[in-house]
Amino acid sequence: MLEFLKIGTSQQNKPKEGTKKCSTPLKDKSIIGSIIATKNGQLNECCGFCSTTNGCKAYSWKNKNGGECYLKNSVGPIFEEKNTYVGLPTETSVPVFQRNSHIDGCAGPYSNKNIKFNDIHKRRGTLEECGKFCGGTAKCVAFAWDEWEGGTCWLKSSIGPAVDDVGVYVGICGCRDFNPEKCKELAQKGECSKNTVKLECLLSCGFCGNETCYNKHSHCEQWRAAGECTKNPTFMHLKCPWSCKTCKPCSDNHASCKGWATIGECEKNPKYMLPNCAKSCKKCETAIFA
C-alpha cells in the first residue's frame, strides 16, 4: 500500500545561483533509487548538485564524513530512515512506504537490514516487485533487495538470521518467528525493541498487526493470475483470501462463542467452532501481510 506525499518548494533549502528551486528536506526519511553519484557537502548543497547532475531526480543526505549527498535516479518511494534527509529538485508528489505496509503482500521495507544466507533464488527488479517474486516462488517467506546490477531481489527461505547491512532492504512475507521458543522467551524479557529481535520475532513481539487475512501458500498470486479464484473458489478462498480479495474481519458468529470456548468446545467441536467462533477460539492467525 503506497500513499503519496506532496513535497513543496522552499527557500530554506536555497540552492546555488542558477539552479532550480528545491523542496523542503524531509527529516528521518530516505528515498529508493540507484545512487548515480555521491557528493561531499551540506544538506543545502544537495539540491544544487542534483539539479546540475544528468539523470538525478532526488537526493538523500547523511551527516557522514562531513556530510554526503547521495544523488538518485528515481523519485521514490520514500520510507523511514533515522538521521537521514531527503529532497527533490522540483515540487512533485512522491509515493511513500508506510512501515509494515504491503509490498505485494509483504511487510516492510526494513532499511539497512539483511537476512543472512538462505537464498533460494535471485531476480532482477525493483524493491516494489520483490513481494510479487517471493509470492510466486515456492518456499519463499522473505526477501532482501539491494542495488546490485541495477536492483536485485534475493528471495529467502527463512526470515532470519537478521543482520545490519547498509543499503539493503528487507521484506517479510509471512507472519512467523525465526526461532519460536527463543522469540517467546525474548518477548517475555522485553527484548522486542531491539532491531534484530523485531525482524526475527514478528509474531511473538506482536508486530503482525490486527488484520486477519493473508495468503497461506506461496503460489497464490500465480493461481490468482490464472483465474483460480473463480475456477476453484472453495480452495482458493481458504488458502488465498488476500489474493482473491475475500478477506473478512475476524469475529464470532454467535453470542455464545466466548462461553463455549471457555468449556473447551473449540477442541471438542472444531468443525463448527473454528469457522463460527474464530475470535473466541483464537484462530484468526493475525497477520498484516500475505
C-alpha positions in Angstrom: 0.0 0.0 0.0 1.5 3.3 -1.1 0.4 6.8 0.0 1.6 9.9 -1.8 3.4 12.8 -0.2 3.5 16.3 -1.7 6.9 17.9 -1.4 6.7 21.6 -1.8 9.3 24.2 -2.6 11.1 26.3 -0.1 13.8 29.0 0.0 15.0 27.4 3.3 17.0 24.9 1.2 18.2 27.5 -1.2 20.4 26.1 -4.0 23.4 27.8 -5.6 22.8 30.5 -8.2 21.4 29.2 -11.5 19.8 26.0 -10.2 16.1 25.2 -9.7 14.1 25.8 -6.6 14.3 23.0 -4.1 11.8 21.1 -2.0 11.9 21.4 1.8 14.1 18.5 3.0 12.2 15.8 5.0 13.9 14.6 8.2 14.3 10.9 9.1 13.3 9.9 5.6 15.2 8.3 2.7 14.2 7.6 -0.9 14.6 4.5 -3.0 16.6 4.7 -6.2 20.0 3.8 -7.5 22.8 6.1 -6.4 24.3 7.7 -9.6 26.8 10.0 -7.7 27.9 10.8 -4.2 29.0 14.4 -3.4 30.6 15.8 -0.3 28.6 18.7 1.0 26.0 20.1 3.4 22.3 19.5 3.1 21.5 22.8 1.5 24.0 22.0 -1.3 22.4 18.6 -2.3 19.7 20.1 -4.4 22.2 22.2 -6.4 24.2 19.0 -7.0 21.1 17.1 -8.1 19.9 19.9 -10.4 23.1 20.0 -12.3 23.7 16.2 -12.5 22.4 14.3 -15.5 19.7 11.8 -14.6 19.3 13.0 -10.9 15.7 13.1 -9.8 16.1 13.1 -6.0 18.7 13.0 -3.3 19.2 11.9 0.3 21.8 13.4 2.7 23.6 12.0 5.8 25.9 13.8 8.2 28.6 11.3 7.4 32.3 12.1 6.5 31.5 15.8 7.0 28.2 15.5 5.0 27.3 13.4 1.9 24.7 13.9 -0.8 23.5 10.7 -2.5 22.1 11.6 -5.9 19.3 9.2 -7.0 18.0 8.2 -10.4 14.3 7.9 -9.4 11.6 9.6 -7.3 10.5 7.3 -4.5 9.1 5.6 -2.8 10.1 7.4 0.4 10.5 5.4 3.6 11.6 6.0 7.2 15.3 6.1 8.0 16.7 7.8 11.1 19.2 10.7 10.8 18.7 11.0 7.0 17.1 13.8 5.0 15.5 13.5 1.5 14.7 16.2 -1.0 13.9 16.8 -4.7 15.0 19.5 -7.1 11.3 20.2 -8.1 7.9 20.2 -6.5 6.2 16.8 -7.0 4.2 14.0 -5.4 6.2 11.1 -4.2 4.9 7.6 -3.2 5.6 6.9 0.5 6.1 3.4 2.0 4.3 3.2 5.3 6.1 1.0 7.9 4.6 -2.5 7.8 2.8 -1.6 4.6 2.1 -4.2 1.9 4.6 -4.7 -0.9 2.6 -7.1 -2.9 1.7 -8.9 0.3 4.9 -8.4 2.3 5.7 -6.2 5.3 8.4 -3.6 5.1 10.7 -2.3 3.8 13.1 -2.5 6.8 16.1 -0.4 5.8 19.7 -1.2 6.3 18.9 -4.9 7.2 19.6 -8.2 5.6 18.8 -11.8 6.1 21.9 -13.9 6.2 22.2 -17.0 4.0 19.0 -18.9 3.0 19.0 -17.6 -0.6 16.7 -19.8 -2.9 16.7 -17.6 -6.0 17.5 -14.1 -7.2 15.6 -11.9 -9.6 16.4 -8.6 -11.2 13.8 -6.0 -10.3 12.7 -3.0 -8.2 12.0 -3.2 -4.5 8.3 -2.9 -5.2 8.5 -6.1 -7.4 10.2 -8.3 -4.8 7.0 -9.2 -3.0 5.4 -10.4 -6.2 8.5 -12.5 -7.0 8.5 -14.0 -3.5 4.8 -14.8 -3.7 5.4 -16.7 -6.9 8.3 -18.7 -5.7 7.9 -21.9 -3.7 9.2 -21.8 -0.1 9.9 -18.0 -0.3 9.0 -16.3 3.0 11.1 -13.1 2.8 13.4 -11.1 0.5 16.3 -8.8 0.6 16.8 -6.1 -2.0 19.9 -4.1 -3.0 21.1 -2.1 -5.9 23.3 -4.8 -7.4 23.1 -4.9 -11.2 20.5 -2.1 -11.1 18.3 -3.8 -8.5 18.2 -7.4 -7.3 15.6 -9.3 -5.2 17.3 -12.0 -3.1 14.5 -14.5 -2.3 14.8 -16.2 1.1 13.6 -19.5 2.6 13.8 -18.1 6.1 13.2 -14.8 7.9 16.5 -15.0 9.8 19.1 -14.6 11.0 18.7 -10.8 10.6 21.8 -8.7 10.4 22.6 -5.0 9.9 23.6 -4.2 6.3 23.8 -0.7 5.0 22.0 -0.1 1.7 19.9 -3.4 1.9 16.2 -3.5 2.4 14.2 -6.5 3.8 10.6 -7.5 3.3 8.9 -10.3 5.4 6.2 -12.3 3.5 4.9 -14.4 6.3 4.0 -13.7 9.9 6.1 -16.0 11.9 9.1 -16.3 14.3 12.6 -17.4 13.1 13.1 -19.3 16.3 9.7 -19.7 18.1 11.0 -20.8 21.5 13.7 -18.2 21.7 11.4 -15.5 20.4 8.8 -16.3 23.1 11.5 -16.0 25.7 12.9 -12.7 24.3 9.4 -11.2 24.1 8.7 -12.1 27.8 12.0 -10.5 28.7 11.0 -7.2 26.9 13.7 -7.5 24.2 11.4 -6.7 21.3 12.7 -3.1 21.0 16.0 -4.4 19.6 16.2 -4.2 15.9 17.2 -7.8 15.1 14.6 -9.1 17.5 11.9 -7.1 15.8 12.8 -8.7 12.5 13.2 -12.3 13.7 10.3 -12.4 16.2 7.4 -10.7 14.4 4.8 -13.0 15.8 5.9 -13.2 19.5 6.6 -9.4 19.6 3.2 -8.5 18.3 4.3 -6.8 15.1 1.9 -8.6 12.8 -0.8 -6.1 13.2 -4.5 -6.8 13.6 -5.7 -7.8 10.2 -6.7 -11.4 9.8 -6.4 -12.1 6.1 -3.3 -13.4 4.4 -2.2 -15.9 1.8 -1.3 -19.3 3.2 0.5 -20.6 0.1 3.4 -19.2 -1.9 1.8 -19.7 -5.3 -1.4 -17.7 -4.5 -0.5 -14.8 -6.8 0.2 -17.2 -9.7 -3.0 -19.0 -9.1 -5.0 -15.8 -9.0 -3.5 -14.6 -12.3 -4.6 -17.9 -13.8 -8.2 -17.3 -12.7 -8.3 -19.9 -10.0 -10.2 -17.6 -7.6 -13.3 -18.2 -9.8 -12.4 -21.7 -11.1 -11.7 -23.2 -7.7 -13.2 -20.8 -5.2 -13.6 -23.3 -2.2 -9.8 -24.0 -2.1 -8.7 -20.5 -3.1 -10.8 -18.6 -0.7 -9.5 -20.8 2.1 -5.8 -20.7 1.1 -5.5 -17.4 -0.8 -8.0 -14.9 0.7 -5.6 -12.0 0.3 -5.1 -12.6 -3.5 -8.8 -13.4 -4.1 -9.8 -10.3 -2.1 -12.2 -12.3 0.1 -10.9 -11.1 3.4 -13.4 -10.7 6.3 -12.9 -9.4 9.8 -12.1 -12.0 12.4 -15.2 -12.3 14.6 -17.7 -14.7 16.3 -20.9 -15.5 14.5 -22.8 -16.5 17.7 -23.3 -14.7 21.0 -22.4 -17.8 23.0 -19.0 -18.4 21.3 -17.0 -17.0 24.3 -18.8 -19.2 26.7 -18.4 -22.3 24.6 -14.7 -21.6 24.1 -14.1 -21.5 27.9 -15.6 -25.0 28.3 -13.3 -26.5 25.6 -15.7 -26.6 22.7 -13.0 -25.3 20.3 -11.2 -28.6 20.7 -14.3 -30.8 21.1 -16.3 -29.5 18.2 -13.8 -27.8 15.8 -15.9 -28.3 12.6 -18.5 -25.9 14.0 -16.4 -23.7 16.3 -13.4 -22.8 14.2 -15.4 -21.1 11.3 -18.1 -19.7 13.5 -16.2 -18.7 16.7 -12.8 -17.9 15.2 -12.2 -15.0 17.6 -13.0 -16.8 20.8 -11.1 -19.9 19.6 -8.1 -17.6 18.8 -7.8 -18.9 15.3 -7.6 -15.6 13.5 -4.0 -16.1 12.6 -3.3 -12.4 12.8 -1.1 -11.0 10.1 -0.8 -7.8 8.1 0.7 -9.3 5.1 0.4 -12.3 2.8 
